[in-house]
Amino acid sequence: MAEIQILEKSYPVDLPDKVARKIESTINDMLEKIKEELDTSIMSDILCYGLINFAYLLIQEEQRRAKAVKRLDSMIAKLESTL
């Protein structure tokens, strides 16, 4: 199990490490750009919060895909063993 660190918080995720690092890098880069571009801290906080929620949804979707791939691999292995 990998961990994704966003704004100094770690979130355990059931994803391959390479995928977790890519998500972590992308989200943290976007958060930095938001903070650089916006003058008002309230708008920055709102956008950061929204981005973190989006990241959470993205992580959940990636975890579902990873589980689906594992199930398919298992089914294929069972089918191959019966042939």
RAPEGI-V769804 format. One record per residue. N is the residue number from 0. RES is the residue in three letters. SS is DSSP state (helix for helix, strand for strand, loop for the rest). PHI is phi in whole degrees, 0 to 359 (* if undefined). PSI is psi in whole degrees, -180 to 180 (NA if undefined). Layout:
n=(N | N)
res=(RES | RES)
ss=(SS | SS)
phi=(PHI | PHI)
psi=(PSI | PSI)
This chain:
n=(0 | 1 | 2 | 3 | 4 | 5 | 6 | 7 | 8 | 9 | 10 | 11 | 12 | 13 | 14 | 15 | 16 | 17 | 18 | 19 | 20 | 21 | 22 | 23 | 24 | 25 | 26 | 27 | 28 | 29 | 30 | 31 | 32 | 33 | 34 | 35 | 36 | 37 | 38 | 39 | 40 | 41 | 42 | 43 | 44 | 45 | 46 | 47 | 48 | 49 | 50 | 51 | 52 | 53 | 54 | 55 | 56 | 57 | 58 | 59 | 60 | 61 | 62 | 63 | 64 | 65 | 66 | 67 | 68 | 69 | 70 | 71 | 72 | 73 | 74 | 75 | 76 | 77 | 78 | 79 | 80 | 81 | 82)
res=(MET | ALA | GLU | ILE | GLN | ILE | LEU | GLU | LYS | SER | TYR | PRO | VAL | ASP | LEU | PRO | ASP | LYS | VAL | ALA | ARG | LYS | ILE | GLU | SER | THR | ILE | ASN | ASP | MET | LEU | GLU | LYS | ILE | LYS | GLU | GLU | LEU | ASP | THR | SER | ILE | MET | SER | ASP | ILE | LEU | CYS | TYR | GLY | LEU | ILE | ASN | PHE | ALA | TYR | LEU | LEU | ILE | GLN | GLU | GLU | GLN | ARG | ARG | ALA | LYS | ALA | VAL | LYS | ARG | LEU | ASP | SER | MET | ILE | ALA | LYS | LEU | GLU | SER | THR | LEU)
ss=(loop | strand | strand | strand | strand | strand | loop | loop | strand | strand | strand | strand | strand | loop | loop | loop | helix | helix | helix | helix | helix | helix | helix | helix | helix | helix | helix | helix | helix | helix | helix | helix | helix | helix | helix | helix | helix | loop | loop | loop | helix | helix | helix | helix | helix | helix | helix | helix | helix | helix | helix | helix | helix | helix | helix | helix | helix | helix | helix | helix | helix | helix | helix | helix | helix | helix | helix | helix | helix | helix | helix | helix | helix | helix | helix | helix | helix | helix | helix | helix | helix | helix | loop)
phi=(* | 264 | 231 | 246 | 252 | 232 | 49 | 64 | 244 | 257 | 235 | 289 | 225 | 264 | 223 | 300 | 302 | 298 | 293 | 299 | 295 | 294 | 298 | 302 | 297 | 297 | 296 | 295 | 297 | 295 | 297 | 297 | 297 | 300 | 296 | 290 | 278 | 263 | 277 | 272 | 290 | 295 | 297 | 300 | 297 | 297 | 295 | 297 | 299 | 298 | 293 | 295 | 297 | 298 | 300 | 300 | 295 | 297 | 298 | 300 | 295 | 297 | 295 | 298 | 297 | 299 | 294 | 296 | 296 | 298 | 296 | 297 | 300 | 295 | 296 | 298 | 298 | 295 | 297 | 296 | 287 | 275 | 279)
psi=(133 | 172 | 144 | 130 | 119 | 125 | 52 | 15 | 140 | 138 | 118 | 136 | 148 | 68 | 158 | 147 | -39 | -42 | -43 | -42 | -39 | -45 | -47 | -47 | -46 | -48 | -46 | -37 | -43 | -40 | -41 | -43 | -40 | -47 | -37 | -39 | -30 | 135 | -38 | 132 | -29 | -48 | -42 | -45 | -42 | -47 | -40 | -43 | -45 | -40 | -39 | -40 | -41 | -43 | -42 | -45 | -40 | -43 | -44 | -43 | -43 | -38 | -41 | -43 | -44 | -42 | -40 | -41 | -42 | -43 | -43 | -43 | -40 | -44 | -43 | -43 | -41 | -43 | -43 | -36 | -24 | -16 | NA)
